[in-house]
Amino acid sequence: MKRGEGGYPTVDFDIGGCTFCGACAQACKYGALDQAIDPPWQLTAGIEKGCLSAQGITCRSCGDACEVRAIRFRLELGGRAIPSLDSSLCNGCGSCIATCPTHVIQIQEAA
């Protein structure tokens, strides 16, 4: 988390992912963040075109960063391993974003 526009807290997944530890809620002296809300948001990752693995370049950084294993790699003909996101497992932590060298992973509202 970092201070956003107007001083409001915002999550910057380019810095790193959320571990859901609750430290931000405890540190907020205004009580703006409610640690009792579980999950804290309805977000999920989305992998856009431009993924290195989809282009045949070996990269699995997003899958390695995903603790809940929502991102797995599906082998295809020709030796490619294409990322596959299980949105039912993804908790929107954003850990995959900072590790993606092509910045093709975005966090979006869960469907």
Backbone torsions as a table, in degrees:
resi	resn	phi	psi	omega
1	MET	NA	150.8	175.2
2	LYS	-147.7	167.5	179.0
3	ARG	-75.7	123.4	179.5
4	GLY	-98.8	-163.5	179.5
5	GLU	-59.5	138.3	179.1
6	GLY	71.3	9.1	179.5
7	GLY	84.4	3.3	-179.2
8	TYR	-78.9	145.9	179.9
9	PRO	-69.8	143.1	176.7
10	THR	-141.2	152.9	178.2
11	VAL	-95.6	128.9	177.9
12	ASP	-115.6	97.8	-177.3
13	PHE	-71.9	-12.8	175.5
14	ASP	-69.1	-24.4	178.3
15	ILE	-81.0	-40.0	-179.2
16	GLY	168.2	175.6	-177.6
17	GLY	-90.6	169.7	177.9
18	CYS	-94.3	131.9	177.9
19	THR	-95.8	-1.8	-179.2
20	PHE	60.2	34.0	-178.8
21	CYS	-75.5	-22.8	179.5
22	GLY	89.4	1.4	-178.4
23	ALA	-61.0	-35.9	179.9
24	CYS	-65.6	-40.6	179.1
25	ALA	-66.2	-38.7	178.7
26	GLN	-69.1	-35.1	-177.7
27	ALA	-78.0	-20.3	-176.3
28	CYS	-74.0	109.0	-176.7
29	LYS	-73.6	-9.4	-178.8
30	TYR	-98.7	-8.4	-179.6
31	GLY	73.2	23.0	-177.0
32	ALA	-73.8	-20.5	-178.1
33	LEU	-111.4	127.1	-176.6
34	ASP	-103.8	109.5	-178.5
35	GLN	-69.7	-17.3	-178.2
36	ALA	-75.7	-16.8	179.6
37	ILE	-74.9	119.5	-177.6
38	ASP	-135.3	115.6	-1.4
39	PRO	-75.6	158.6	-175.1
40	PRO	-70.4	-16.5	179.3
41	TRP	-156.8	164.3	178.0
42	GLN	-109.3	69.5	-177.4
43	LEU	-119.4	155.6	175.6
44	THR	-147.3	159.2	178.8
45	ALA	-83.4	158.0	173.8
46	GLY	-139.6	133.5	-179.2
47	ILE	-104.8	119.1	-176.9
48	GLU	-93.1	174.0	176.4
49	LYS	-61.2	152.2	-179.3
50	GLY	106.5	-2.2	178.0
51	CYS	-60.1	132.1	-179.1
52	LEU	-59.4	-42.6	-179.7
53	SER	-61.2	-38.2	178.8
54	ALA	-67.2	-20.0	178.6
55	GLN	-95.7	5.4	177.9
56	GLY	89.5	8.3	178.6
57	ILE	-99.7	127.9	-176.8
58	THR	-66.8	116.3	176.0
59	CYS	-155.9	127.6	176.0
60	ARG	-135.8	29.0	-175.6
61	SER	-61.0	-37.9	-179.5
62	CYS	-66.6	-42.2	178.9
63	GLY	-65.8	-37.5	178.1
64	ASP	-66.2	-33.4	-178.4
65	ALA	-80.3	-15.4	-174.4
66	CYS	-85.5	102.6	-178.6
67	GLU	-64.4	-35.2	-176.7
68	VAL	-86.9	0.6	177.8
69	ARG	59.9	38.9	176.2
70	ALA	-76.2	-22.3	177.7
71	ILE	-107.3	117.9	177.4
72	ARG	-126.1	165.0	-178.0
73	PHE	-114.7	127.3	-177.8
74	ARG	-101.0	121.7	179.3
75	LEU	-73.4	138.9	177.8
76	GLU	-125.4	167.6	177.0
77	LEU	-57.4	143.8	-179.9
78	GLY	91.2	1.5	176.4
79	GLY	86.4	6.2	178.4
80	ARG	-78.9	146.1	173.6
81	ALA	-119.7	107.9	-174.6
82	ILE	-93.1	132.0	178.3
83	PRO	-68.4	139.3	177.6
84	SER	-128.6	124.9	-177.2
85	LEU	-101.8	124.4	174.4
86	ASP	-94.3	98.4	-175.7
87	SER	-65.7	-17.9	177.0
88	SER	-74.9	-20.4	177.1
89	LEU	-96.4	-26.7	-175.4
90	CYS	-67.5	127.3	179.1
91	ASN	-102.0	5.2	177.5
92	GLY	72.1	24.9	-176.8
93	CYS	-68.2	-25.6	177.4
94	GLY	81.4	6.9	-179.6
95	SER	-61.3	-26.8	-179.2
96	CYS	-74.1	-22.2	-173.7
97	ILE	-70.0	-50.1	-176.4
98	ALA	-66.2	-24.4	-177.8
99	THR	-88.5	-13.6	-176.6
100	CYS	-75.2	116.4	-177.7
101	PRO	-69.4	-20.9	179.9
102	THR	-103.8	-0.6	176.6
103	HIS	55.5	43.9	-179.4
104	VAL	-101.7	5.6	178.6
105	ILE	-101.8	130.7	-179.8
106	GLN	-126.0	150.3	173.1
107	ILE	-96.5	134.9	-176.3
108	GLN	-140.6	167.2	176.1
109	GLU	-62.0	135.5	178.0
110	ALA	-67.0	143.2	-179.4
111	ALA	-79.6	NA	NA
